[in-house]
Amino acid sequence: MPSDLPEIPEAPSEKAAESARIRRRWLSLGETVAVVAVVISALTLWNNYDERKSAEAERSAEKAPTPKSIGLIATDAGGAGLDFKAADCALQSTDIRFPAALGVGPESTVLKHRIEADWFESALLKALDKDVRDGRLPVAITSRCEAADGPRTETAIYDIVYHIQSRAILGRTLKLRGLIRRKAAQEDGLSELDGLWKP
């Protein structure tokens, strides 16, 4: 039996509550999108700032002058001594340190810059085999000089190139032949020096 009852419309309060729920759902989705957009913008801004600072630091490092090497060179060799000078500045003083295994104390030069064979000859000949003829002795040299761009100080490892000659009466003698730069040293160069020379 068909019902002739009219359809009861929803109460206005239920409709209002449903539409408020829909609005709140859309509002929270919109807020979420806005927050995500703000976070992405902030991250992009930070990334751009960080890249700009890194690029400025790199440019500053490239513009910073690199300290010039003093570069000692031998001027007279072949005997009991080895005269040397700086390549492009006025050498003021040097401190020369030998490997600890030799048991030789440090030497200094001022005004006249010369390495004497007798500073380390007996210790070196004692440490080496009798059949050794030629070799290199690493030393750490701290140099101070005056240049057009100001004073410079540098510690570097050098090799003293030597030749051992045999003599009939007095045994062996040491002749100094040259000075070769190996590399710049860390601090005073002593730890590197001891690792470079093995008798």
C-alpha positions in Angstrom: 0.0 0.0 0.0 1.7 3.1 -1.2 2.4 5.7 1.3 0.9 9.1 0.7 3.0 10.7 3.4 5.0 13.6 2.3 8.8 13.4 2.6 10.0 15.1 5.7 12.6 17.7 4.9 15.9 17.7 6.8 15.9 20.0 9.7 17.8 23.3 9.0 20.2 22.6 11.9 21.3 19.3 10.3 21.9 21.0 6.9 23.9 23.8 8.6 26.0 21.3 10.5 26.8 19.3 7.4 27.8 22.3 5.4 30.0 23.6 8.3 31.7 20.2 8.3 32.4 20.4 4.6 33.7 24.0 5.0 36.0 22.9 7.8 37.3 20.0 5.7 38.1 22.4 2.8 39.6 25.0 5.2 42.0 22.5 6.8 43.1 21.2 3.3 43.7 24.9 2.2 45.6 25.6 5.4 47.8 22.5 4.9 48.6 23.5 1.3 49.5 27.0 2.6 51.8 25.7 5.3 53.6 23.4 2.8 54.0 26.3 0.5 55.5 28.5 3.3 57.9 25.7 4.3 59.1 25.1 0.7 59.6 28.9 0.2 61.6 29.1 3.5 63.8 26.1 2.4 64.4 27.7 -1.0 65.3 31.0 0.5 67.8 29.2 2.9 69.3 27.2 0.1 69.8 30.3 -2.0 71.4 32.2 0.9 73.7 29.2 1.7 74.8 28.9 -1.9 75.5 32.6 -2.1 77.6 32.5 1.1 79.6 29.5 -0.3 80.2 31.2 -3.6 81.4 34.4 -1.7 83.8 32.3 0.4 85.2 30.6 -2.7 85.7 33.9 -4.4 87.5 35.3 -1.3 89.7 32.2 -1.1 90.6 32.6 -4.8 91.5 36.3 -4.3 93.5 35.7 -1.2 97.2 35.8 -2.0 99.0 32.5 -1.7 102.2 32.8 0.3 105.3 32.6 -1.9 107.9 30.0 -1.2 111.3 31.2 -0.1 113.1 28.5 -2.1 116.7 28.1 -1.0 119.2 27.4 -3.8 122.9 26.3 -3.5 125.4 28.8 -4.9 128.6 27.0 -4.2 129.1 23.2 -3.6 131.5 20.4 -4.1 133.5 20.4 -0.9 133.4 20.7 2.8 130.7 23.3 2.7 127.6 24.4 0.8 126.7 28.1 0.3 123.1 28.9 -0.3 120.7 31.8 -0.7 117.0 32.5 -1.2 115.7 32.5 -4.8 113.9 35.9 -4.7 114.3 37.6 -1.3 117.0 38.8 1.0 117.7 35.9 3.4 118.0 37.0 7.0 118.5 33.8 9.0 118.0 30.0 8.9 117.6 27.2 11.5 118.7 23.8 10.2 117.5 20.6 11.9 118.8 17.1 11.3 117.1 13.8 11.7 117.0 12.7 15.3 118.6 9.3 14.5 121.8 11.2 13.6 122.1 12.7 17.1 123.2 16.0 15.7 122.0 19.3 17.2 120.4 22.1 15.2 122.5 24.8 13.5 121.7 28.4 12.6 123.0 30.8 10.0 122.9 34.6 10.0 124.5 36.9 7.4 126.6 34.1 5.9 124.4 31.2 4.9 126.4 28.0 4.6 126.0 24.3 5.6 129.3 22.8 6.8 130.0 19.1 6.3 131.7 18.9 9.7 128.4 19.6 11.4 127.2 16.1 10.7 130.0 14.2 8.8 131.2 11.9 11.6 127.6 11.0 12.7 126.6 10.4 9.0 129.6 8.3 8.2 129.1 6.3 11.4 125.4 5.6 10.5 126.1 4.5 6.9 127.6 1.4 5.5 131.1 1.6 4.2 130.1 0.9 0.6 127.7 3.9 0.4 129.1 6.5 -2.1 126.3 8.9 -2.8 123.1 9.9 -1.0 120.8 12.5 0.3 120.3 13.7 3.8 116.9 15.3 4.5 117.0 18.4 6.8 114.3 20.8 8.0 115.2 24.4 7.3 113.3 27.3 8.7 114.1 30.4 6.7 113.3 34.1 7.3 113.7 36.7 4.6 112.8 40.2 3.5 111.0 40.6 0.2 109.3 43.4 -1.7 105.9 42.1 -0.4 107.1 42.0 3.2 108.8 39.5 5.5 108.4 35.8 4.9 109.0 32.8 7.1 108.9 29.2 5.9 109.9 25.7 7.1 110.6 23.2 4.3 112.3 19.9 3.9 115.5 19.9 1.8 117.9 17.2 0.8 121.6 17.8 1.2 123.1 15.8 -1.7 126.5 14.3 -0.7 129.3 12.1 -2.0 131.5 10.0 0.2 135.1 9.7 -1.0 137.5 7.0 0.3 141.0 8.1 1.3 144.0 5.8 1.8 145.2 7.4 5.1 142.2 9.1 6.8 139.4 6.7 5.7 136.2 8.3 4.3 135.4 12.0 3.9 132.1 13.7 3.0 131.7 16.2 0.1 128.6 18.3 -0.2 127.2 18.6 -3.7 123.9 20.4 -3.6 120.6 21.4 -1.9 117.3 20.2 -3.3 113.9 21.3 -1.9 111.5 18.4 -1.2 108.4 20.0 0.1 106.9 22.5 2.6 106.8 21.2 6.1 104.2 21.2 8.8 105.2 23.2 11.9 108.9 22.6 12.6 109.2 19.6 10.2 110.8 17.3 12.7 108.2 14.5 12.7 108.3 14.4 8.9 112.1 14.6 8.8 112.5 11.5 11.0 110.1 9.5 8.8 112.1 10.5 5.6 115.6 9.4 6.6 116.5 5.8 7.4 120.2 5.0 7.6 
